[in-house]
Amino acid sequence: MIDTKVGIDWIIDMLRKDQSPDGSWDYPFETGISTDAYMIILLRTLEINDEELIQGLTKRILSRQAKNGAWKLFYDEGDGNLTATVEAYYALLYSGSCQKDDNRLSAAKKFILANGGLEEVSMFTKVMLSLTGQYKWPAFSPLSIEVVLLPLYFPINFYSFSVFGRANLAPIMVLADNKFSMKTNRSPDLSHLHLHRNDIDQWTRSSNFRSLYSFIEDGVKNLLGLPEQLHQLAIQRAKKYMLDRIEPDGTFLSYYSCTFLMIFALLSLGYKKTDSIITNAVKGIKSMMCEIDGFPHMQYTTANLWNTSLIGYALQTAGVAPDDHMVDKANRYLLDRQHHKFGDWVIHNPKTMPGGWGFSDINTILPDVDDTSAALRSISRIAPSKLQAWERAITWLLSMQNDDGGWAAFEKNINSKLLQFLPIEKGEFLLADSSSADLTGRTLEFFGQYTNLPKDHTTIKRGIRWILKNQEKDGSWYGRWGICYLYGTWAAITGLKAVGAPSDHSSIQKAVNWLRGIQNNDGGWGESCHSDSKKTYVPLRASTLTHTAWALDALISTAEKPTTEIQKGITYLLASIEKEDWTTDYPKGQGMAGAFYIHYHSYRYVFPLLALSHYHKKFE
């Protein structure tokens, strides 16, 4: 007979030990070495000689280098990742700790040149190389800065893009417009990494783009005013967009990439390196630093609120009382961080008051659907005494349903088909914020389990229709913000079950059969990060705690009694719960396919705790 209590108690003890004094859990939001490299480049370019931090980041970057000289985004990526290797190489040279003839950099150089040189790195990295004087800005930008002036009724306008797209595009458009670059006496020379190819300008390759660009240009020409006045107005509008969204810690929307870009955009507009906005932004980025394995790591953002929401409700699902000191502190932390300000979401959802939650510790204006439903799950057992916070959040969550019936992350109806014609790399991830199975499934699960919303409510019925319509042919669902088909399938199944779908429904049975068919011999499940780029499930060929917990939780929700697959999965979880190897470090979250992956250090506790608790309640 399986006894899950031992595993449940072990996780609860670990979480109790790791809670921060403010009630949150500050487990790292780890995203590889890119942010570490950018920090070195930023500090050196601004001539901020924080040698202790620079040398610590240098050591972390070197510790992640593979034997062939490259750096990877995830364990099974292949020989390495060109973009990550260029970023690491540049940062190591700029740090002053490594010279070009160093064996480690020689090996990296060999890998870079063998894989296409600087010409083949990602668009975002080309921007960074351009603004630090290592790459030539393109002849013209893929988007003229006047786009920020186009009215909302124009088919493509600044608010057609996702908020995370806008946050990065606003400073990029300013920088590209000014063709800004900044070098110092310590700047390395990366000219030896160019292969000097004579490719056609990447912006002119697509006839669809040329047509769309002309369409946008026509829209700009129809604006009232002289061209130069409009141009200056657009620059001021882009600057205001950035400055209006600076969080209390000095960062731009609490994200590393857009804060990094904002600093350089402001420099291009004449701000001094010593301006308080720039120094506060640098301090804000520094404040997001954490320590992993004895090395400093610059987090892309902090995950405190997300961690705390998930852990708070997982603990209560496991039987920890709401008035337990640990849970009470967590819920107080969450209630203190409910949003009261309007953010960009109001542009497409103008009739609703604020009431959501954001992702990071200091987020005040960028709420999202997933964090809001997660926070609500945690406070649900104390909601009657906090009725106003509960009602405001429920109203906001309901209002964020897209016209297609699904839910996206940050905004409503940000999925214009025209965006696919813009020649912006990974545009579907950067520019669109579409309905997804993970968000829609989890939102349905919340409404079904934690509210009195009738199962035949229009919101529920529309959400169910979206889920059923977007199932893959093999029975799985694609999860936008996790890895990947296991994530989406878990959210879709548990969401459908929570709102009354029977276990023998054909879509659920098809998904259950898919999960059964991909279980590993050791009883666990594991999915490769390659899934999101290939747009089909790719097995990891190893089991992970988090993937196993997702698959198990989905199967448990549909089962009348423990099946063989469930028993094997629970046995794997309990036997592996304390393990530490590459599978526990493997990314379980993604922001941009093939480019940006997240290792949530909290997930190894949260999702096994939920799966074990649901098994214990239902079958033990």
DOTOR-761887 format. One record per residue (C-alpha): x, y, z negated. Coordinates in pm, whole numbers, plus 50000, padded with zeros to 5 digits. Layout:
XYZ
...
This chain:
500005000050000
501375034350098
501615059749817
501875094949957
501945112049616
505715108249582
506295127349906
503655153349824
505145160149481
508675162349621
507635189149873
505685208849610
508745208649382
510955221149666
508525249349747
508205259349382
511995261949362
512335282249683
509665308949623
510965344749612
510225367749316
507735388049526
505635356649585
506725350549944
508915323850098
511775339050298
512835307850485
514885318150792
513455325551131
516425311451322
516865318451693
520345306651790
523305330251835
521895356652071
520935381951800
524295376151627
526125384151951
523985414952015
524695427451663
528425426551722
527965444552055
525675470651894
527985477951600
531055480551823
529275502852079
528035526051803
531535524351648
530145512551314
533075493251174
531305468750946
534145443850969
532815419750709
529565415150899
531275413851239
533735387351126
530975367050958
528885367651277
531995358651480
532565327851266
528915317351303
529055320751681
532275300451700
530795273551475
528035267851733
530305263752037
530195229752209
533365210552305
533025220852670
533155257752572
529465265252617
526615273752382
523185257352387
519685268752294
518705233752179
520345199952122
519325182152444
519585212252677
522355196552887
525875209952933
524985244152797
523135276752855
524775302653081
523075333052928
523865323052569
527475315552667
527955349552832
526465367252528
528735347852291
531825353352509
531185390952529
530585394352156
533675374352063
535865395952285
534275428052152
534735416451792
538505417451839
538895383651675
539375364752001
541455371652310
540735361252668
543545335252661
542165318852347
541425282052426
537795285752314
537195315952536
539045300352828
536705270552808
533695294052791
534955313653092
535315281553292
531715272053210
530425306953299
532115307953639
531085272253720
527455281853656
527265313653863
528915340853657
527225372553538
524955373553844
522975343753714
522285354153354
518795363953236
517275397753317
517335408652954
521065400952931
521715420053255
520025450153092
522305446752788
525375443253013
524265473653217
523705496352920
527125486952778
528905493053110
529525457253222
526965454353503
525565477953765
522005489653723
519835479554023
519215505654290
515695510354159
513725496953868
511045470353921
508705494453743
508955531953771
508595549253437
505495567653561
503585535253499
503125547353140
500945575653277
498535554153479
495005554453334
493515523753171
491065518853456
493905514553707
494295477153789
497895477053660
498815500953382
501115501353079
498455484852863
497965456653115
501155442152964
501315423752633
502405444052331
505685424752312
506155431752684
505485468952635
507815470752336
510715458252546
509725474852875
509345510152733
513025513852638
514175493652942
512325517453178
513935547653006
517395531753030
516955520953393
515635555253486
518725571853338
521085544253462
522535547653113
525705530053002
527985534852705
531505521552668
534095526352394
537865523152368
537325487752241
534945476852521
536095444452685
536335442053063
534075414253192
534815420053562
536525385853576
533105369853518
531575384653835
531475362354140
530755392754363
527935376554553
526225396954822
522715385754741
519715406054852
518605430254581
516425408254359
513665434554347
513155433454725
512865395754770
509125391854726
506695405654984
503965402754720
505995424954493
506665450454767
502915452954825
502205455954452
504985481554409
503495502654689
500095499654523
501525512054191
503425539854368
500165551154533
498555551854191
501385573254057
501105597254353
497435602554275
498265615953929
497715653153898
500925673153874
504305679054037
506555648254068
509325661453843
506855673053577
505155639153584
508535622153559
509475641953249
506025636253100
506445598653153
509815598752974
508305617752682
505325593852675
507665563552664
509695579852387
506555587352187
505395551552232
508575539252064
508735565051786
505065560651692
505655523451630
508625524851397
507955504151087
508885514850730
512245496850756
513255517051064
512745489451320
510545492151629
507575469051556
509935448451334
511495430451635
515225428651698
515235430752079
513055461552118
514805479251828
518185472451993
516855486352322
515185516352152
518515526651998
520145528452341
517105544552503
517225572552246
520965576752303
520225580152675
517785608152590
520465627752404
520115615152048
523385613851853
524715581251712
524335597051367
520665606751411
518605593551119
516225574451350
519185555051493
520945549351162
517665538051004
517045514351295
520495498851244
519805495550870
516455479250949
518075453551175
520735446850910
518045441950647
516695412350846
519985393550804
519855360050627
522425333350544
522465298850704
525105272950621
527335299450466
527265322650772
525265354850827
522495352651088
520635382451233
516995372351240
514905383751535
512315392751273
511435380150927
508855352450891
507875358650527
504195364450586
503795335050823
505725312150588
503725323550287
500345320150457
501095284750575
502655273850246
499885289650035
497125269950205
499225238150235
499825238649859
496125243049786
495275215350034
497655193649832
495705200949516
497655229849362
495095252449197
494525288349319
495345301148969
498655282348958
501365308948915
503045299449245
499845301449452
498555332349271
501805351249345
501645340449710
498065352249751
498795385549583
501665390249828
499305383150119
496545406249998
499055434649959
499975431150326
496585431550492
496575458250763
494825491650725
496275509651028
495195507251390
497685490651624
497835485852000
495105459151975
492535487251947
493095497652311
491165467252434
489105462252119
487985497552027
484925490351813
486575471351527
488335483151211
491765469751106
491815438950887
494335414051022
497785403450911
501125404951092
504055380951104
506945397550925
507525410350574
507105447250662
504635445450953
501945472450922
500585478051276
501025445851474
498535420051343
497995387151521
495265360951531
497375331851402
498735350151097
495285363451017
493585329351015
496545314550822
496395341950555
492625337250528
493065299850471
495375307250179
493085332950013
489865313850093
489535299449742
489695334049582
487715351749857
484535358749657
486505381749424
488215398049723
485135400849943
486095432750123
489455419350241
487805386950351
484975403550543
487265428550717
489555400650833
486725378150954
485245407151152
488615414651310
489215377951398
485795373951559
486295405751760
489575393051907
487995365052112
488825368952480
486185371252748
487145336152863
486225322152519
489745315652394
491995334852158
495415349652232
498015361651984
498045399651967
495455415252200
492325408652403
492155400852774
495825406752856
496055382653147
495855402053474
496555379753773
498465408753929
501225405153669
502495373453838
503645394254136
506005415753930
509605403753971
510245402153599
511905370353483
509745349153251
506975374253321
504215349653228
505675348452875
506785384652844
503935403153015
500825382152949
499125373652619
496695347252740
494265324752557
496075293652440
495125259952297
497155264651980
495565298451895
492065288152002
492205254551827
493545268951502
490975296951504
488135272051557
489575250551276
489515280651045
485925290251126
484765254151098
486485245850769
486595278550579
483515298950676
479775294650696
479675303051065
477035280151220
478365253451455
476015266151727
477255302051692
478065317752031
481685323651927
482135286851839
480455274152155
482555296652376
485745285552199
484845248852242
484175254252613
487595270352656
489345241252480
487545214752686
488155233153011
491895236652949
492785200852858
495585185853069
494905155753289
496895132853056
494715142852759
497115167552595
496925205352553
499755230052606
500725250252297
502055284952381
503895293052057
505195258951952
506925228752104
504725222452282
502145196852399
502185180252057
501555214551903
498695223452136
497095189052110
497185189251729
495545223851721
492905214851980
491885181851818
491695195551462
489855226251593
487255205651779
486745182651480
486285212051241
483435226451448
481525193851471
482855175451777
482475137651720
485585115751719
484205095652010
483935126452233
485675117952560
488165146952535
489165137552181
489515100752270
491645109652571
493905130852349
494105103752081
495135078152342
497815101952468
499205106152115
499205068552059
501025063152387
503945086052305
504655074051949
508275063751900
509305029051783
510315042751441
506735054951386
507435091751447
506955116351733
509355140851899
509105164852191
511855182452385
512035220052439
512265211252809
508475206152800
507695243052820
509855249453129
508815217753310
505135223553220
504705187053127
505435166452816
509115156652789
509995132252508
512855141552276
513785104652238
514055110351865
511465117151595
511175149451399
509325156051075
507275184651220
506215167851544
505315136551351
503205156751108
501315174051391
500535141351566
499555124451238
497305152851125
495445151351456
495005113451435
493935114551069
491225140151153
489665115751403
490055082551219
487505064351003
490275043250848
494085042850869
495085028951209
498365011051276
499735042651439
498805063851137
500315038850893
503565037651089
503675075551109
503095080250736
505795054350661
508205073650886
507375106850716
507875093350365
511135075950456
512525106750634
511215135150422
514605144250272
516705138750583
519085165250718
520275161051076
519945177351418
516265167951436
515465189251128
517265218751292
515635213351631
513405242851739
509675237651685
508645272351803
509135291752125
508735327252241
509845324152602
510285291652794
513905283852873
515155314652689
513895319252332
513395291552078
512715292851705
513755269751424
511305276551141
513005264350824
509615262650650
508035237850893
509785207050754
507805212750432
504525228150551
503315203250808
504395170850639
502655183850324
499435189950519
499525156050693
500295137050373
497625156150181
494955149850444
495885112850449
495785111250068
492365128050047
490785107450322
492245072850270
493805069449925
